[in-house]
Amino acid sequence: MDELEMKVRTAMAAMDRVSDEDPSRMEVGGRSVGAALLYAERMSACLAELVPDAGAALRLAVRAQHLGRFRLPRTSYPEGRVGYLAWRTEQARRHAALARECIEAAGLSVELAERVAAIVQKKQRTSDPEAQALEDCACLVFLEHEMDAFVWPAAGPPKPEADMIAILRKTWRKMSPPAHTRALSLPLSPRCRALVERALAAD
């Protein structure tokens, strides 16, 4: 392992310590982990399949996609789209700032820290392949691991189908062609697969 890789892993470990502070816990393989850490691990696993030769900046950015998100609840902002967008913008800024701290503390360059921050904030997603790859991973992780519980929560009624079709169509438009191919091979539940198929048929 070279020096760069050692520092990258040190930075990721620092990010993971933050993510494991998430009070929402998940049982995985007999261990209790913060939900944010499980999300980060799933993002990295997705990237390894989608972009196996990803560089340090993209690997770090993917790990930091929701870094510390649990520290700023959605309820901190008003209901509605305006409040949601303000919350999301502030979250992206915080994710990037935390990532910079972890990266620089690991002895990596300021330039790498700034590059990671730019990817995390997806400032140039349509022209930045690494920012697009991060978006692809976020969409794929949602489809594979989160959609079922999002649409059919354990408590409360399911999301209206028309709303979910609109969400899925928007999600699909944000993804790259390689991510589309990957999405169609995901081991989705039958009801999730049927919903995706209806969304794509409507697009």
N, C-alpha and C positions, 0 to 999 in steps of 0.2 A: 504494500500500500504506500503510495507516494505522499509527500507532505500535503499537497492540495487536498487529496481525498481524506486524509486524516482531519484536516480542518473543516471540510464540508460535513463530515460525520459529527464532529464536535458541535458545529452550528445546528445541525438537525437534532442532536440530542438535547440541546438547550431549548429548541422550539418544542420538542416533545414534552419536556418538563412543564412548559407553560400549558400545553394542550391537556396534559393529564391532570391539571388543576380543575378542569371542568367538573362542577358538582353533579352534573348528569352522568351517571355511571352505567357502564355496559359490562356484561359478563362475557368474556371471550377466552375460550380455551382454559377455563378455570381461573382466570385472573380478572380482577375488576379494573377497568380502564376508563378514563374520561371519554365521553362520547366524542369530544373534539380530537382526541388522540386516535381513536378508531377511524374517524373521518380522514385524518392526515395519512394514516397508514394505507387506507383504501385509495387515496389519491396517488400515493407513490406507487402502489401496485398497479394501478391503471396506467400510469405513465410508463412503467417498465414494459408493459405490453404494447402500448401505442407508439412510444418513441424509445426503443431500447438503447439507443446511443445518445440519449439526452445529456447535455452538458451540465456543469455545476449550477449555473444560474437557474435553469429550468427545474432541475431537481429540487433546489432550495425553494423556489417560488411555489411549486406544487405542494410542498410540505407546509408552506406558510399561508395557503389559500384562505383559511379561516382562523388564522393564528390569534388566539385570545378573543374570539368573537363572543364567547359566553360572558365576557366582562361588561358588555354593553347590550342589555336586553332590548328587544324590539319595542317593548313597552316604554322605553325611555323617550320615544318619539311619538308624535300624534298618529292616530289611525289614519288610513287613507294613503293614496299613492304618493302625495307630496311628502308625508312623514316617512313613508317607506324609503323613498329615494334618498332623502336626507340621511336616514339611518345607514343605508347601504354605502353611501359615499363616505361617511365618517368611518364605517367599519373598514373599508378598503384602505383608508389613510392609516388607521391604527394597525392593520395587518402589516402594511409596508414598514411602518416605524418599528414595530416589534421585530420584524425580520432583520432590518438593518442592525438593530442592537445585538441580536444573536450572532449575526454574521461577522460583524466587526469585533465582537468579544472573542470570537474563535480565531482571530488573527488573520482573517481574510481581508481583501482589499476593499477600500471605500468604493471603488469602481464596480466591483462585483455586487456589493451591497446595494448600490443605486440601481444596477441592472435588475436585480431581483425585485426591488421595490417597484420598478416600472412594469415588470411582468405581472406582479400581483395586482396592480391597479388597472391592468389591461388598457393602458392609455392609447395604444395603437393596435388594437386587436386585429383589425382587418388587414393591416400591413405588417404585423409582427408575428412570424410563425410560432415563436415561443409563447406569446400571449394567447394565440389561438389554441395551442396545444394545452395550455392550462384550462382554457374554457372547455375544450373537448373533454378533458378529464373530469371537470366538475359536472358536466352534463351526463357523462357515462356513469359516474358514481351515483348520481341522483336516480337515473333509470334503473340501475342494477340493485341498489341497496336501499333507496329511500322512497321510491314512488309508491310502492304498495301501501306502506303505512301512511303516506301523505294523502293518498286518495281515499283509503279505507281505514281511518284511524280506529284504534281500539275503543276509544270513548268518543261518542258523537257521530253524527251522520256522515256518509261519504260525500266527497266533493261532487258537485254537479258535473255530469259528463260533459256538457258544453264548455264549462270552464276549463276542465282538464284537457279537452281537445285543443282549446286555444293555447293553453300553457305548453302542451307538447309540440304543437306546430311552431311556436316561438322558439322553444328549445332546439328543435331540429334545424331551424334556420341559422342558429348560432354555431352549429357544428360543422366541421370540415368533412369532405367526402370520406377520408379514412375513418373518421369517427362514426359516420353513418354506417359504414360497413361493419365496424366493430359493434355498434348498437344493435344491429339486426342479428348478431350472433350471441347476444347476452342471454343468460339463463333466466329469463323473466318468468314470473308466474303466468299461468294461462290468462287470467283476467287483465294483467298488465299488458301482455302481448296483444291481446285483442284491442285494448284501448289505444295502444301505439298504432296498430294497423288502421284503426278507424281515423286516427288523427292524420296519418299519412295519406289515406284515401281522400280526406277532405282538403288536403293542401293543394 
